[in-house]
Amino acid sequence: MSTFSVPEELSTYYKSQVETILKFADVGVSATEQWFDLYAKSAKAATAEAMKQTRALAAAKDVQELTTLQTSFSQANGEKVSGFARAVYGWATETHGELSKLFEEQIAETNKTMSAAIDKASKSAPSGSEFAFNAVKQAVSAANQAYDALSKASKQVVDMTEATVSASAAAATPTAARKKVA
């Protein structure tokens, strides 16, 4: 019975793929943990604030005090919701950045491995097959260019989203709060 040996390049490539999958899993688990932490802390703070506000409203002596409390609570709650939205956006941006970095590293490693494999195969290929290897190299180059275009478009979307979130947060901040800062 003969044994099948796996070429060293292929073995190394598969090992790097396993490492990459583990890195992606680690980022995913970390991001999930951060999300749950953010959500749990926010829910706990919101519950405590709701109880405090309910007690204050129940203790109001007259309609004027009730109206004043409702107005101040409404502004404070709007600021807290805006803060939560900024925190979620920050979490999402950080997670996206980590995943994008891993993905870019994976693309670079795959390109390097494929290029080495194509070069090695072309050296032992029969004469006249250069055309086929050039076609493969061109296909890899086209795929890289498409990935670069997609990556640039993704970064533009992230930048536009960030600008929109910043503008929305500024617009949502109550006028009284902006005057205090100024």
Buried (B, 14 or more C-beta within 10 A) or exposed (E): EEEEEEEEEEEEBEEBBEEBEEBBEEBEEEBEEBBEEBBEEBEEEBEEBEEEBEEBEEEBEEEEEBEEBBEBBEBBBBBBEBEBBBBBBBBBBBBBEBBBEBBEEBBEBBBEBBEEBBEEEBEEEEEEEEEEBEEBBEEBEEBBEEBEEEBEEEEEEBEEBEEEBEEBBEEEBBEEBEEEEE
